[in-house]
Amino acid sequence: MEYRIEAIGGQFSNKDVKQLGDLLTNRAKSGYKLHSVFQAQQPGCLGASNATTTYFAIYVKE
């Protein structure tokens, strides 16, 4: 089993939702299935700025 994890963003406009759909379609064409999504905070540059919340998609290929 092979896993792939990638950041998919934290806010989604209508355009972003379309792009996310395209991304998921492309991953599926590569043999990956969406396994789950989780939310995490990423620290700012050198810890000096505010952390941002983003979502990560986990894909699996069997």
Secondary structure, DSSP 4 states (H G I P E B T S, - for coil): -EEEEEEEES---HHHHHHHHHHHHHHHHTT-EEEEEEEEEE--GGGTS--EEEEEEEEEE-
